[in-house]
């Protein structure tokens, strides 16, 4: 067997061409190691950006063209200004240049001084008569910091069933949870998983992080009985039968050990929604729906059209008839006109879901929450879904987002999500990103940005190639951040960046400068530049959401007992001997428990006796209170001793990812009603309600 040939190194011209297009020619998996990108990776990535680098001659021609373009360019496609300061890019214009700025507010200005926040249109004319136009993004200098400290709950919504939900948690449950947590627990927020629209069809990918659309929410989360038209459905017998079937689905999960079956839930809800949408809207409801259609415009029409076409042709638009693969083609227009009833149906569902999301946020704020619902923005979308179809010009064909090889994953990762093209985003003034954020901020008190490092760069993997043969592509982070800060400030919302794992230098500092909070998870907070021991609470950063765990990690109970190692061993996921993994996990836990003991945090609550495990979980959260973190999150399953992770990275069908209800220490599902009455959860929340200096030590 012959050894594989090493990847061909790129030529000097190819490397230069790549760098001029923001394509990295190397990456550093660790501070002491640099890995060069292959010529094939650079060539394929450049091709996805519309640059021919297939031959040495093509490389030379493309390089000369790019150098001419950049040399002649007066302004970048999008210019950024922060606060009231003039944009830095304008300082590079020749002296005597004239400006014309058409503001978003409809004014015309001749100066960039004191511009209002917004996305304006800039025209610059230099003394020799040349002109240039650009989008001008003016954003506040930074987002305000959260007022005071707040604590809240983290939950995967589908996993939280009530005695009213149809086999999985829904938006009625979210509103109830927010109202109860705000009023009874003093919580400041509830953070949920992405509620983006999934790709339809059975079996549906249950992961909320690979949606069909990030722009519109998934109607599977609707509480059917909360839709006003439900009271006026003509076929009451059919609706009653659906309610009975939904009850059996719920009972199977809560009482018989069944997994959450999203497809079965959606089958029932879709049938019910067909009935509801036969009910004529009253004048007020009709006016509200028309307003929603007008506000959402082309984006909603595209989304609903894709949903209607997917009912006929399947959920991967690449396999549709050729004419329908283009959302602007004459064939698509004719098909839309022929499916207008279905387009209206899907538009109506988007409106209903938006309304219930808004109601959940209102319930939280009315319950006294300063933040309310924290929504989650996934890093990308499914390549066959609605967004990838409707916004094809903004996605890099033939590419997928992932992660390079590192110390934890020698093969790298391919997430199967097409990346946005940075050049097309800049040329549009980041219109798709702005519209996406504006849609989410309609009903979010805060937004968590999954893999926030993607605002700076993403690892592009050519389709059909392993992740090791990818490379980083850089985005205009200043412009992406400016759009994010602009839209969040307009909504009065916070932004939390998920910045766990490998983060290139300068990213956390840039985010902090603009008021974007980070994410700190207890088990990862160690003195990595020193002795590697657990980081004392006073050395944690303040601008973050601090938690004990997340949906991708073991629950705190499993971490403390070492059960997470046994689970991975049972699934064949360990890469080292079981005894070695056990010993390392036990040593890690012991170091943290020693620090908790040293700080006098490991004790019962309010003079009552608690189990050792409960006391340790409470101590972990007392520790989080000792940090300066502005937000402290409780993984809701930790409140009842749940052992199982909601998602186990590295597994597909070996583990029921995204399909488990919240359960107690014995594995019995726990309903929302059970949670509200749980002494264990209330005891944990009481820890958070104490001032830090009263929580021990």
Secondary structure as a PSIPRED ss2 file (coil, helix, strand):
# PSIPRED VFORMAT (PSIPRED V4.0)

   1 X C   1.000  0.000  0.000
   2 X C   1.000  0.000  0.000
   3 X C   1.000  0.000  0.000
   4 X C   1.000  0.000  0.000
   5 X C   1.000  0.000  0.000
   6 X C   1.000  0.000  0.000
   7 X C   1.000  0.000  0.000
   8 X C   1.000  0.000  0.000
   9 X E   0.000  0.000  1.000
  10 X C   1.000  0.000  0.000
  11 X C   1.000  0.000  0.000
  12 X H   0.000  1.000  0.000
  13 X H   0.000  1.000  0.000
  14 X H   0.000  1.000  0.000
  15 X H   0.000  1.000  0.000
  16 X H   0.000  1.000  0.000
  17 X H   0.000  1.000  0.000
  18 X H   0.000  1.000  0.000
  19 X H   0.000  1.000  0.000
  20 X H   0.000  1.000  0.000
  21 X C   1.000  0.000  0.000
  22 X C   1.000  0.000  0.000
  23 X E   0.000  0.000  1.000
  24 X C   1.000  0.000  0.000
  25 X C   1.000  0.000  0.000
  26 X E   0.000  0.000  1.000
  27 X E   0.000  0.000  1.000
  28 X E   0.000  0.000  1.000
  29 X E   0.000  0.000  1.000
  30 X E   0.000  0.000  1.000
  31 X C   1.000  0.000  0.000
  32 X C   1.000  0.000  0.000
  33 X E   0.000  0.000  1.000
  34 X E   0.000  0.000  1.000
  35 X E   0.000  0.000  1.000
  36 X E   0.000  0.000  1.000
  37 X C   1.000  0.000  0.000
  38 X E   0.000  0.000  1.000
  39 X H   0.000  1.000  0.000
  40 X H   0.000  1.000  0.000
  41 X H   0.000  1.000  0.000
  42 X H   0.000  1.000  0.000
  43 X H   0.000  1.000  0.000
  44 X H   0.000  1.000  0.000
  45 X H   0.000  1.000  0.000
  46 X H   0.000  1.000  0.000
  47 X H   0.000  1.000  0.000
  48 X H   0.000  1.000  0.000
  49 X C   1.000  0.000  0.000
  50 X C   1.000  0.000  0.000
  51 X C   1.000  0.000  0.000
  52 X C   1.000  0.000  0.000
  53 X C   1.000  0.000  0.000
  54 X C   1.000  0.000  0.000
  55 X C   1.000  0.000  0.000
  56 X H   0.000  1.000  0.000
  57 X H   0.000  1.000  0.000
  58 X H   0.000  1.000  0.000
  59 X H   0.000  1.000  0.000
  60 X H   0.000  1.000  0.000
  61 X H   0.000  1.000  0.000
  62 X H   0.000  1.000  0.000
  63 X H   0.000  1.000  0.000
  64 X H   0.000  1.000  0.000
  65 X H   0.000  1.000  0.000
  66 X H   0.000  1.000  0.000
  67 X H   0.000  1.000  0.000
  68 X H   0.000  1.000  0.000
  69 X H   0.000  1.000  0.000
  70 X H   0.000  1.000  0.000
  71 X H   0.000  1.000  0.000
  72 X H   0.000  1.000  0.000
  73 X C   1.000  0.000  0.000
  74 X C   1.000  0.000  0.000
  75 X C   1.000  0.000  0.000
  76 X C   1.000  0.000  0.000
  77 X C   1.000  0.000  0.000
  78 X E   0.000  0.000  1.000
  79 X E   0.000  0.000  1.000
  80 X E   0.000  0.000  1.000
  81 X E   0.000  0.000  1.000
  82 X E   0.000  0.000  1.000
  83 X C   1.000  0.000  0.000
  84 X C   1.000  0.000  0.000
  85 X C   1.000  0.000  0.000
  86 X C   1.000  0.000  0.000
  87 X C   1.000  0.000  0.000
  88 X H   0.000  1.000  0.000
  89 X H   0.000  1.000  0.000
  90 X H   0.000  1.000  0.000
  91 X H   0.000  1.000  0.000
  92 X H   0.000  1.000  0.000
  93 X C   1.000  0.000  0.000
  94 X C   1.000  0.000  0.000
  95 X C   1.000  0.000  0.000
  96 X C   1.000  0.000  0.000
  97 X C   1.000  0.000  0.000
  98 X E   0.000  0.000  1.000
  99 X E   0.000  0.000  1.000
 100 X E   0.000  0.000  1.000
 101 X E   0.000  0.000  1.000
 102 X E   0.000  0.000  1.000
 103 X C   1.000  0.000  0.000
 104 X C   1.000  0.000  0.000
 105 X C   1.000  0.000  0.000
 106 X C   1.000  0.000  0.000
 107 X C   1.000  0.000  0.000
 108 X E   0.000  0.000  1.000
 109 X E   0.000  0.000  1.000
 110 X C   1.000  0.000  0.000
 111 X C   1.000  0.000  0.000
 112 X C   1.000  0.000  0.000
 113 X C   1.000  0.000  0.000
 114 X C   1.000  0.000  0.000
 115 X C   1.000  0.000  0.000
 116 X C   1.000  0.000  0.000
 117 X C   1.000  0.000  0.000
 118 X E   0.000  0.000  1.000
 119 X E   0.000  0.000  1.000
 120 X E   0.000  0.000  1.000
 121 X E   0.000  0.000  1.000
 122 X E   0.000  0.000  1.000
 123 X E   0.000  0.000  1.000
 124 X E   0.000  0.000  1.000
 125 X E   0.000  0.000  1.000
 126 X C   1.000  0.000  0.000
 127 X C   1.000  0.000  0.000
 128 X C   1.000  0.000  0.000
 129 X C   1.000  0.000  0.000
 130 X C   1.000  0.000  0.000
 131 X E   0.000  0.000  1.000
 132 X E   0.000  0.000  1.000
 133 X E   0.000  0.000  1.000
 134 X E   0.000  0.000  1.000
 135 X E   0.000  0.000  1.000
 136 X E   0.000  0.000  1.000
 137 X E   0.000  0.000  1.000
 138 X E   0.000  0.000  1.000
 139 X E   0.000  0.000  1.000
 140 X C   1.000  0.000  0.000
 141 X C   1.000  0.000  0.000
 142 X C   1.000  0.000  0.000
 143 X C   1.000  0.000  0.000
 144 X C   1.000  0.000  0.000
 145 X C   1.000  0.000  0.000
 146 X C   1.000  0.000  0.000
 147 X C   1.000  0.000  0.000
 148 X C   1.000  0.000  0.000
 149 X C   1.000  0.000  0.000
 150 X E   0.000  0.000  1.000
 151 X E   0.000  0.000  1.000
 152 X E   0.000  0.000  1.000
 153 X E   0.000  0.000  1.000
 154 X E   0.000  0.000  1.000
 155 X E   0.000  0.000  1.000
 156 X C   1.000  0.000  0.000
 157 X H   0.000  1.000  0.000
 158 X H   0.000  1.000  0.000
 159 X H   0.000  1.000  0.000
 160 X C   1.000  0.000  0.000
 161 X C   1.000  0.000  0.000
 162 X C   1.000  0.000  0.000
 163 X C   1.000  0.000  0.000
 164 X C   1.000  0.000  0.000
 165 X C   1.000  0.000  0.000
 166 X C   1.000  0.000  0.000
 167 X C   1.000  0.000  0.000
 168 X C   1.000  0.000  0.000
 169 X C   1.000  0.000  0.000
 170 X C   1.000  0.000  0.000
 171 X H   0.000  1.000  0.000
 172 X H   0.000  1.000  0.000
 173 X H   0.000  1.000  0.000
 174 X H   0.000  1.000  0.000
 175 X H   0.000  1.000  0.000
 176 X H   0.000  1.000  0.000
 177 X H   0.000  1.000  0.000
 178 X H   0.000  1.000  0.000
 179 X H   0.000  1.000  0.000
 180 X H   0.000  1.000  0.000
 181 X H   0.000  1.000  0.000
 182 X H   0.000  1.000  0.000
 183 X H   0.000  1.000  0.000
 184 X H   0.000  1.000  0.000
 185 X C   1.000  0.000  0.000
 186 X C   1.000  0.000  0.000
 187 X C   1.000  0.000  0.000
 188 X C   1.000  0.000  0.000
 189 X E   0.000  0.000  1.000
 190 X E   0.000  0.000  1.000
 191 X E   0.000  0.000  1.000
 192 X E   0.000  0.000  1.000
 193 X C   1.000  0.000  0.000
 194 X C   1.000  0.000  0.000
 195 X C   1.000  0.000  0.000
 196 X E   0.000  0.000  1.000
 197 X E   0.000  0.000  1.000
 198 X C   1.000  0.000  0.000
 199 X C   1.000  0.000  0.000
 200 X C   1.000  0.000  0.000
 201 X C   1.000  0.000  0.000
 202 X C   1.000  0.000  0.000
 203 X C   1.000  0.000  0.000
 204 X C   1.000  0.000  0.000
 205 X C   1.000  0.000  0.000
 206 X C   1.000  0.000  0.000
 207 X C   1.000  0.000  0.000
 208 X C   1.000  0.000  0.000
 209 X C   1.000  0.000  0.000
 210 X C   1.000  0.000  0.000
 211 X E   0.000  0.000  1.000
 212 X C   1.000  0.000  0.000
 213 X E   0.000  0.000  1.000
 214 X E   0.000  0.000  1.000
 215 X E   0.000  0.000  1.000
 216 X E   0.000  0.000  1.000
 217 X E   0.000  0.000  1.000
 218 X C   1.000  0.000  0.000
 219 X H   0.000  1.000  0.000
 220 X H   0.000  1.000  0.000
 221 X H   0.000  1.000  0.000
 222 X C   1.000  0.000  0.000
 223 X C   1.000  0.000  0.000
 224 X H   0.000  1.000  0.000
 225 X H   0.000  1.000  0.000
 226 X H   0.000  1.000  0.000
 227 X C   1.000  0.000  0.000
 228 X H   0.000  1.000  0.000
 229 X H   0.000  1.000  0.000
 230 X H   0.000  1.000  0.000
 231 X H   0.000  1.000  0.000
 232 X H   0.000  1.000  0.000
 233 X C   1.000  0.000  0.000
 234 X C   1.000  0.000  0.000
 235 X C   1.000  0.000  0.000
 236 X H   0.000  1.000  0.000
 237 X H   0.000  1.000  0.000
 238 X H   0.000  1.000  0.000
 239 X H   0.000  1.000  0.000
 240 X H   0.000  1.000  0.000
 241 X H   0.000  1.000  0.000
 242 X H   0.000  1.000  0.000
 243 X H   0.000  1.000  0.000
 244 X H   0.000  1.000  0.000
 245 X H   0.000  1.000  0.000
 246 X H   0.000  1.000  0.000
 247 X H   0.000  1.000  0.000
 248 X H   0.000  1.000  0.000
 249 X H   0.000  1.000  0.000
 250 X H   0.000  1.000  0.000
 251 X H   0.000  1.000  0.000
 252 X H   0.000  1.000  0.000
 253 X H   0.000  1.000  0.000
 254 X H   0.000  1.000  0.000
 255 X H   0.000  1.000  0.000
 256 X C   1.000  0.000  0.000
 257 X C   1.000  0.000  0.000
 258 X C   1.000  0.000  0.000
 259 X C   1.000  0.000  0.000
 260 X C   1.000  0.000  0.000
 261 X C   1.000  0.000  0.000
 262 X H   0.000  1.000  0.000
 263 X H   0.000  1.000  0.000
 264 X H   0.000  1.000  0.000
 265 X H   0.000  1.000  0.000
 266 X H   0.000  1.000  0.000
 267 X H   0.000  1.000  0.000
 268 X H   0.000  1.000  0.000
 269 X H   0.000  1.000  0.000
 270 X H   0.000  1.000  0.000
 271 X H   0.000  1.000  0.000
 272 X H   0.000  1.000  0.000
 273 X H   0.000  1.000  0.000
 274 X H   0.000  1.000  0.000
 275 X H   0.000  1.000  0.000
 276 X H   0.000  1.000  0.000
 277 X C   1.000  0.000  0.000
 278 X C   1.000  0.000  0.000
 279 X C   1.000  0.000  0.000
 280 X C   1.000  0.000  0.000
 281 X C   1.000  0.000  0.000
 282 X C   1.000  0.000  0.000
 283 X H   0.000  1.000  0.000
 284 X H   0.000  1.000  0.000
 285 X H   0.000  1.000  0.000
 286 X H   0.000  1.000  0.000
 287 X H   0.000  1.000  0.000
 288 X H   0.000  1.000  0.000
 289 X H   0.000  1.000  0.000
 290 X H   0.000  1.000  0.000
 291 X H   0.000  1.000  0.000
 292 X H   0.000  1.000  0.000
 293 X H   0.000  1.000  0.000
 294 X H   0.000  1.000  0.000
 295 X H   0.000  1.000  0.000
 296 X H   0.000  1.000  0.000
 297 X H   0.000  1.000  0.000
 298 X H   0.000  1.000  0.000
 299 X H   0.000  1.000  0.000
 300 X H   0.000  1.000  0.000
 301 X H   0.000  1.000  0.000
 302 X H   0.000  1.000  0.000
 303 X H   0.000  1.000  0.000
 304 X H   0.000  1.000  0.000
 305 X H   0.000  1.000  0.000
 306 X H   0.000  1.000  0.000
 307 X H   0.000  1.000  0.000
 308 X H   0.000  1.000  0.000
 309 X H   0.000  1.000  0.000
 310 X H   0.000  1.000  0.000
 311 X H   0.000  1.000  0.000
 312 X H   0.000  1.000  0.000
 313 X H   0.000  1.000  0.000
 314 X C   1.000  0.000  0.000
 315 X C   1.000  0.000  0.000
 316 X C   1.000  0.000  0.000
 317 X H   0.000  1.000  0.000
 318 X H   0.000  1.000  0.000
 319 X H   0.000  1.000  0.000
 320 X C   1.000  0.000  0.000
 321 X C   1.000  0.000  0.000
 322 X H   0.000  1.000  0.000
 323 X H   0.000  1.000  0.000
 324 X H   0.000  1.000  0.000
 325 X H   0.000  1.000  0.000
 326 X C   1.000  0.000  0.000
 327 X C   1.000  0.000  0.000
 328 X C   1.000  0.000  0.000
 329 X C   1.000  0.000  0.000
 330 X H   0.000  1.000  0.000
 331 X H   0.000  1.000  0.000
 332 X H   0.000  1.000  0.000
 333 X H   0.000  1.000  0.000
 334 X H   0.000  1.000  0.000
 335 X H   0.000  1.000  0.000
 336 X H   0.000  1.000  0.000
 337 X H   0.000  1.000  0.000
 338 X H   0.000  1.000  0.000
 339 X C   1.000  0.000  0.000
 340 X H   0.000  1.000  0.000
 341 X H   0.000  1.000  0.000
 342 X H   0.000  1.000  0.000
 343 X H   0.000  1.000  0.000
 344 X H   0.000  1.000  0.000
 345 X H   0.000  1.000  0.000
 346 X H   0.000  1.000  0.000
 347 X H   0.000  1.000  0.000
 348 X H   0.000  1.000  0.000
 349 X H   0.000  1.000  0.000
 350 X H   0.000  1.000  0.000
 351 X H   0.000  1.000  0.000
 352 X H   0.000  1.000  0.000
 353 X H   0.000  1.000  0.000
 354 X H   0.000  1.000  0.000
 355 X H   0.000  1.000  0.000
 356 X H   0.000  1.000  0.000
 357 X H   0.000  1.000  0.000
 358 X H   0.000  1.000  0.000
 359 X H   0.000  1.000  0.000
 360 X H   0.000  1.000  0.000
 361 X H   0.000  1.000  0.000
 362 X H   0.000  1.000  0.000
 363 X H   0.000  1.000  0.000
 364 X H   0.000  1.000  0.000
 365 X H   0.000  1.000  0.000
 366 X H   0.000  1.000  0.000
 367 X C   1.000  0.000  0.000
 368 X C   1.000  0.000  0.000
 369 X C   1.000  0.000  0.000
 370 X C   1.000  0.000  0.000
 371 X C   1.000  0.000  0.000
 372 X E   0.000  0.000  1.000
 373 X E   0.000  0.000  1.000
 374 X E   0.000  0.000  1.000
 375 X E   0.000  0.000  1.000
 376 X E   0.000  0.000  1.000
 377 X E   0.000  0.000  1.000
 378 X C   1.000  0.000  0.000
 379 X C   1.000  0.000  0.000
 380 X C   1.000  0.000  0.000
 381 X E   0.000  0.000  1.000
 382 X E   0.000  0.000  1.000
 383 X C   1.000  0.000  0.000
 384 X C   1.000  0.000  0.000
 385 X C   1.000  0.000  0.000
 386 X H   0.000  1.000  0.000
 387 X H   0.000  1.000  0.000
 388 X H   0.000  1.000  0.000
 389 X H   0.000  1.000  0.000
 390 X H   0.000  1.000  0.000
 391 X C   1.000  0.000  0.000
 392 X H   0.000  1.000  0.000
 393 X H   0.000  1.000  0.000
 394 X H   0.000  1.000  0.000
 395 X E   0.000  0.000  1.000
 396 X C   1.000  0.000  0.000
 397 X C   1.000  0.000  0.000
 398 X C   1.000  0.000  0.000
 399 X E   0.000  0.000  1.000
 400 X E   0.000  0.000  1.000
 401 X E   0.000  0.000  1.000
 402 X E   0.000  0.000  1.000
 403 X E   0.000  0.000  1.000
 404 X C   1.000  0.000  0.000
 405 X C   1.000  0.000  0.000
 406 X C   1.000  0.000  0.000
 407 X C   1.000  0.000  0.000
 408 X C   1.000  0.000  0.000
 409 X C   1.000  0.000  0.000
 410 X C   1.000  0.000  0.000
 411 X C   1.000  0.000  0.000
 412 X C   1.000  0.000  0.000
 413 X E   0.000  0.000  1.000
 414 X E   0.000  0.000  1.000
 415 X E   0.000  0.000  1.000
 416 X E   0.000  0.000  1.000
 417 X E   0.000  0.000  1.000
 418 X C   1.000  0.000  0.000
 419 X C   1.000  0.000  0.000
 420 X E   0.000  0.000  1.000
 421 X C   1.000  0.000  0.000
 422 X H   0.000  1.000  0.000
 423 X H   0.000  1.000  0.000
 424 X H   0.000  1.000  0.000
 425 X H   0.000  1.000  0.000
 426 X H   0.000  1.000  0.000
 427 X H   0.000  1.000  0.000
 428 X C   1.000  0.000  0.000
 429 X C   1.000  0.000  0.000
 430 X C   1.000  0.000  0.000
 431 X H   0.000  1.000  0.000
 432 X H   0.000  1.000  0.000
 433 X H   0.000  1.000  0.000
 434 X H   0.000  1.000  0.000
 435 X H   0.000  1.000  0.000
 436 X H   0.000  1.000  0.000
 437 X H   0.000  1.000  0.000
 438 X H   0.000  1.000  0.000
 439 X H   0.000  1.000  0.000
 440 X H   0.000  1.000  0.000
 441 X C   1.000  0.000  0.000
 442 X C   1.000  0.000  0.000
 443 X C   1.000  0.000  0.000
 444 X C   1.000  0.000  0.000
 445 X C   1.000  0.000  0.000
 446 X E   0.000  0.000  1.000
 447 X E   0.000  0.000  1.000
 448 X E   0.000  0.000  1.000
 449 X E   0.000  0.000  1.000
 450 X C   1.000  0.000  0.000
 451 X C   1.000  0.000  0.000
 452 X H   0.000  1.000  0.000
 453 X H   0.000  1.000  0.000
 454 X H   0.000  1.000  0.000
 455 X H   0.000  1.000  0.000
 456 X C   1.000  0.000  0.000
 457 X E   0.000  0.000  1.000
 458 X E   0.000  0.000  1.000
 459 X E   0.000  0.000  1.000
 460 X E   0.000  0.000  1.000
 461 X E   0.000  0.000  1.000
 462 X E   0.000  0.000  1.000
 463 X C   1.000  0.000  0.000
 464 X C   1.000  0.000  0.000
 465 X C   1.000  0.000  0.000
 466 X C   1.000  0.000  0.000
 467 X H   0.000  1.000  0.000
 468 X H   0.000  1.000  0.000
 469 X H   0.000  1.000  0.000
 470 X C   1.000  0.000  0.000
 471 X E   0.000  0.000  1.000
 472 X E   0.000  0.000  1.000
 473 X E   0.000  0.000  1.000
 474 X E   0.000  0.000  1.000
 475 X C   1.000  0.000  0.000
 476 X C   1.000  0.000  0.000
 477 X H   0.000  1.000  0.000
 478 X H   0.000  1.000  0.000
 479 X H   0.000  1.000  0.000
 480 X H   0.000  1.000  0.000
 481 X H   0.000  1.000  0.000
 482 X H   0.000  1.000  0.000
 483 X H   0.000  1.000  0.000
 484 X H   0.000  1.000  0.000
 485 X H   0.000  1.000  0.000
 486 X H   0.000  1.000  0.000
 487 X H   0.000  1.000  0.000
 488 X H   0.000  1.000  0.000
 489 X H   0.000  1.000  0.000
 490 X H   0.000  1.000  0.000
 491 X H   0.000  1.000  0.000
 492 X C   1.000  0.000  0.000
 493 X C   1.000  0.000  0.000
 494 X E   0.000  0.000  1.000
 495 X E   0.000  0.000  1.000
 496 X E   0.000  0.000  1.000
 497 X E   0.000  0.000  1.000
 498 X C   1.000  0.000  0.000
 499 X C   1.000  0.000  0.000
 500 X C   1.000  0.000  0.000
 501 X C   1.000  0.000  0.000
 502 X C   1.000  0.000  0.000
 503 X C   1.000  0.000  0.000
 504 X C   1.000  0.000  0.000
 505 X C   1.000  0.000  0.000
 506 X C   1.000  0.000  0.000
 507 X H   0.000  1.000  0.000
 508 X H   0.000  1.000  0.000
 509 X H   0.000  1.000  0.000
 510 X H   0.000  1.000  0.000
 511 X H   0.000  1.000  0.000
 512 X H   0.000  1.000  0.000
 513 X H   0.000  1.000  0.000
 514 X C   1.000  0.000  0.000
 515 X C   1.000  0.000  0.000
 516 X C   1.000  0.000  0.000
 517 X E   0.000  0.000  1.000
 518 X E   0.000  0.000  1.000
 519 X E   0.000  0.000  1.000
 520 X E   0.000  0.000  1.000
 521 X E   0.000  0.000  1.000
 522 X H   0.000  1.000  0.000
 523 X H   0.000  1.000  0.000
 524 X H   0.000  1.000  0.000
 525 X C   1.000  0.000  0.000
 526 X E   0.000  0.000  1.000
 527 X C   1.000  0.000  0.000
 528 X C   1.000  0.000  0.000
 529 X C   1.000  0.000  0.000
 530 X C   1.000  0.000  0.000
 531 X C   1.000  0.000  0.000
 532 X C   1.000  0.000  0.000
 533 X C   1.000  0.000  0.000
 534 X E   0.000  0.000  1.000
 535 X C   1.000  0.000  0.000
 536 X C   1.000  0.000  0.000
 537 X H   0.000  1.000  0.000
 538 X H   0.000  1.000  0.000
 539 X H   0.000  1.000  0.000
 540 X C   1.000  0.000  0.000
 541 X C   1.000  0.000  0.000
 542 X C   1.000  0.000  0.000
 543 X C   1.000  0.000  0.000
 544 X E   0.000  0.000  1.000
 545 X E   0.000  0.000  1.000
 546 X E   0.000  0.000  1.000
 547 X E   0.000  0.000  1.000
 548 X C   1.000  0.000  0.000
 549 X C   1.000  0.000  0.000
 550 X C   1.000  0.000  0.000
 551 X C   1.000  0.000  0.000
 552 X C   1.000  0.000  0.000
 553 X C   1.000  0.000  0.000
 554 X C   1.000  0.000  0.000
 555 X C   1.000  0.000  0.000
 556 X H   0.000  1.000  0.000
 557 X H   0.000  1.000  0.000
 558 X H   0.000  1.000  0.000
 559 X H   0.000  1.000  0.000
 560 X H   0.000  1.000  0.000
 561 X H   0.000  1.000  0.000
 562 X C   1.000  0.000  0.000
 563 X H   0.000  1.000  0.000
 564 X H   0.000  1.000  0.000
 565 X H   0.000  1.000  0.000
 566 X H   0.000  1.000  0.000
 567 X H   0.000  1.000  0.000
 568 X H   0.000  1.000  0.000
 569 X H   0.000  1.000  0.000
 570 X H   0.000  1.000  0.000
 571 X C   1.000  0.000  0.000
 572 X C   1.000  0.000  0.000
 573 X C   1.000  0.000  0.000
 574 X C   1.000  0.000  0.000
 575 X C   1.000  0.000  0.000
 576 X C   1.000  0.000  0.000
 577 X C   1.000  0.000  0.000
 578 X H   0.000  1.000  0.000
 579 X H   0.000  1.000  0.000
 580 X H   0.000  1.000  0.000
 581 X H   0.000  1.000  0.000
 582 X H   0.000  1.000  0.000
 583 X H   0.000  1.000  0.000
 584 X H   0.000  1.000  0.000
 585 X H   0.000  1.000  0.000
 586 X H   0.000  1.000  0.000
 587 X H   0.000  1.000  0.000
 588 X H   0.000  1.000  0.000
 589 X H   0.000  1.000  0.000
 590 X H   0.000  1.000  0.000
 591 X H   0.000  1.000  0.000
 592 X H   0.000  1.000  0.000
 593 X H   0.000  1.000  0.000
 594 X H   0.000  1.000  0.000
 595 X H   0.000  1.000  0.000
 596 X H   0.000  1.000  0.000
 597 X H   0.000  1.000  0.000
 598 X H   0.000  1.000  0.000
 599 X C   1.000  0.000  0.000
 600 X C   1.000  0.000  0.000
 601 X C   1.000  0.000  0.000
 602 X C   1.000  0.000  0.000
 603 X C   1.000  0.000  0.000
 604 X C   1.000  0.000  0.000
 605 X C   1.000  0.000  0.000
 606 X C   1.000  0.000  0.000
 607 X C   1.000  0.000  0.000
 608 X C   1.000  0.000  0.000
 609 X C   1.000  0.000  0.000
 610 X C   1.000  0.000  0.000
 611 X C   1.000  0.000  0.000
 612 X H   0.000  1.000  0.000
 613 X H   0.000  1.000  0.000
 614 X H   0.000  1.000  0.000
 615 X H   0.000  1.000  0.000
 616 X H   0.000  1.000  0.000
 617 X H   0.000  1.000  0.000
 618 X H   0.000  1.000  0.000
 619 X H   0.000  1.000  0.000
 620 X H   0.000  1.000  0.000
 621 X H   0.000  1.000  0.000
 622 X H   0.000  1.000  0.000
 623 X H   0.000  1.000  0.000
 624 X H   0.000  1.000  0.000
 625 X H   0.000  1.000  0.000
 626 X H   0.000  1.000  0.000
 627 X C   1.000  0.000  0.000
 628 X C   1.000  0.000  0.000
 629 X C   1.000  0.000  0.000
 630 X C   1.000  0.000  0.000
 631 X E   0.000  0.000  1.000
 632 X E   0.000  0.000  1.000
 633 X E   0.000  0.000  1.000
 634 X E   0.000  0.000  1.000
 635 X E   0.000  0.000  1.000
 636 X H   0.000  1.000  0.000
 637 X H   0.000  1.000  0.000
 638 X H   0.000  1.000  0.000
 639 X H   0.000  1.000  0.000
 640 X H   0.000  1.000  0.000
 641 X C   1.000  0.000  0.000
 642 X C   1.000  0.000  0.000
 643 X C   1.000  0.000  0.000
 644 X C   1.000  0.000  0.000
 645 X C   1.000  0.000  0.000
 646 X C   1.000  0.000  0.000
 647 X C   1.000  0.000  0.000
 648 X C   1.000  0.000  0.000
 649 X C   1.000  0.000  0.000
 650 X C   1.000  0.000  0.000
 651 X C   1.000  0.000  0.000
 652 X C   1.000  0.000  0.000
 653 X C   1.000  0.000  0.000
 654 X C   1.000  0.000  0.000
 655 X C   1.000  0.000  0.000
 656 X C   1.000  0.000  0.000
 657 X C   1.000  0.000  0.000
 658 X C   1.000  0.000  0.000
 659 X C   1.000  0.000  0.000
 660 X C   1.000  0.000  0.000
 661 X C   1.000  0.000  0.000
 662 X C   1.000  0.000  0.000
 663 X E   0.000  0.000  1.000
 664 X C   1.000  0.000  0.000
 665 X C   1.000  0.000  0.000
 666 X C   1.000  0.000  0.000
 667 X C   1.000  0.000  0.000
 668 X C   1.000  0.000  0.000
 669 X E   0.000  0.000  1.000
 670 X C   1.000  0.000  0.000
 671 X C   1.000  0.000  0.000
 672 X H   0.000  1.000  0.000
 673 X H   0.000  1.000  0.000
 674 X H   0.000  1.000  0.000
 675 X H   0.000  1.000  0.000
 676 X H   0.000  1.000  0.000
 677 X C   1.000  0.000  0.000
 678 X C   1.000  0.000  0.000
 679 X H   0.000  1.000  0.000
 680 X H   0.000  1.000  0.000
 681 X H   0.000  1.000  0.000
 682 X H   0.000  1.000  0.000
 683 X H   0.000  1.000  0.000
 684 X H   0.000  1.000  0.000
 685 X H   0.000  1.000  0.000
 686 X H   0.000  1.000  0.000
 687 X H   0.000  1.000  0.000
 688 X H   0.000  1.000  0.000
 689 X H   0.000  1.000  0.000
 690 X C   1.000  0.000  0.000
 691 X C   1.000  0.000  0.000
 692 X H   0.000  1.000  0.000
 693 X H   0.000  1.000  0.000
 694 X H   0.000  1.000  0.000
 695 X C   1.000  0.000  0.000
 696 X C   1.000  0.000  0.000
 697 X C   1.000  0.000  0.000
